[in-house]
Amino acid sequence: MSRIGKLPVLLDKNVKAQIGGRKISVSGPKGQLEMRLPESLEVQVEDSKLLVKRPGDSREERALHGLTRKLLANMVEGVSKGFTRVLEINGVGYRAEVKGNTITLTLGYSHPIVYQLPPGVTAKVERQVLLTLESTDRQLLGSVAAEIRALRPPEPYKGKGVKYADEVIRRKAGKAAGAAGS
């Protein structure tokens, strides 16, 4: 039995879950999220807990068991607290600016990049170099952060580019440092 899949998902007092057919919807103070359940699994709501059950013990059912439970836990946490992701912009002249649901990024190219945020994701900029993304959907938030990071990934020599706040860039010595050692 999956160790993660058999754990119950605890619902806060302000979070409600509804199951209708193969769909489950979770609503809370931050919003509402829906998910389609895999065919082989079933979810039960028992006194403010979500339990994921699987009928058999095949490899696919075991894999989906833990995955479904974790996706449900992310949905519950998202509608109650929300998720944030912080991106740092490093480099001379590199900056970001938010207007409504668009982010204008100046990343050393010949033109500024205008990134349109999808519905459900909001952004704030602090000191023009810290970009904070917020959403109730963890999966959507991660993909948006990855797309913004991919516009100018950090390079290993000077560390210029867009990186996650908790990311550590492995730095390389330049050619001047390599020639001095010979």
N, C-alpha and C positions, 0 to 999 in steps of 0.2 A: 504494500500500500504506500502511496506517495506520502512522504512526511509533510510536505507543504499542502498537498491536496486535502488531507483529512482534517486540517485545522479549520475551525469555524471562522467566518468573517463577522466580526462584531459590528453591529449597526449602532451609531450614536442615537440619542433620543430625538434629534431633529432630522434624521435621515430615514427615508422610507424606500422600500424595495417592492416592486410589483412584478410578478411573473405572468406573462400571457403567451401561452404556446411555447415557441422556441426563443422568445425574446424576454429579456429582463431589463427593467428600467429602474434606475436609482436616482432619487431626487433629494436635494438638500438645500441649505441656504445659499450655496454658490451656484447652483444650477441643476441641470438634469442630464444624465448620460444613459445611453442604451447600448445593449450588446446582444448579438445573436449567439445563442448557445450551440455548441456542437451537438450533432444528432445523438451521440452515444451517452451524453451526460445529462443529469437532471439536477436541478437546484431546488432546495426546500428552504422556506423561511420558518424558523422556529424561535419564538420569543426573543426578538431582536438579534438573531443570528442567521447567517446564510450558510447552508451546508451543501457542499458539492458531492454528489454520489455518482459512482460509475458502476455499470452493471457487470462488467467482466474484468479480466486481468490481462488483456492483450497489450502489446507494447504501445500501440497508438492510444488506447484508452488511458493508460498510465501517464503518458506524456501530456495528453490533454487535461487530465485531472488537475495536476499542479498548475498548469498554465491558466486554466479557467479560473481557479481559485484566486490566483495572484491578480488576474485582470479584474475580477470582482472587487478585490481588496483595494486596488488602485482607483476603481470607480468610486467606492465608498469614501476613500480618503480625499479624492478630488472634489466631490460635491460638498464635503464638510469643511476641509481646510484649503484645498487648492494646491497647486504645484508651482514652483518658481525655478527658473534657470537663469544664471547670471553669466554673461559673456563679457570678456575684457577685450578692448581694442588697443593694441600696442603699435606704435610707429609714429614718426613725425608727420603731422598733418592728417593722420587717420582720425576720423570721428564719426559719430552717428547723431541723427536728429529724428525725432518722432513727430509726425503731424497726423492726427487722427489714427487711422489704421495702416499707415504707410511709414516705413523707415527709410530715410535717406542716408546712405553710407558713403563716406569718402574714404576710399581704401588704396589710394595711390595709383589708380587707373586714370586714364585721360578724361573720364566722365564720372559723375556720381552714380551710384547704384540705388535704384528705388525698389524696395522690397515690399510687396503687398502682404500684410498679415492675413491669414485665414480667419474666418469667424470663430470666436472662442478663445483667441489668443490676444493678450494685450501686452504693450511694451512701455517701459519707462527708461529714460536716459538720465544718468547722473554724471556730471562733469564731462560730458561729451564722449567719454571712453568706457563707461560701464553701462551695459545694456541689460536690463532685467525683463525677462519674459515671464508672463503669468498665464495659467490656464487651469481648467478643471480636468482636462484630458491629458494624461501623462504621455501617451503615445504621440499625440499631435504636437505637444510641446517639445518633445525630444526631436521629432523630425524637423520642426521649424528651426530649432537651435542648430541642428546639423546642417541645414541648408544655408543659414546665415554664416556659419563657420566655414563652409565650403567656398564662399565667395572669395576669401583670402585666408587660407589656412596658415598657421604660424610656421615660419621658417626656422631652421635649427641654428643659424649663425647669429642673427641679432634678435630673434624672437618676435619679429614684426608680423602682424596679422591679427586675426580674430581667434581667440581661444576661450575655452570654458574657464570660469574663475578657479575651479579646483583642479584644472589640468596642469601637469608639470611638463614643460618642454625640455627635452634632452638637448643640451647645447653642444655644438661642435666647435672645435678650434679652427680658426681661419687659416689661410695659407701662410700668413705672416708668422703665426705661432708654430706651424709645422716646419718652416724653413729655419727658424731660430734653433730648433732642437737638433739639427744635423751637424 
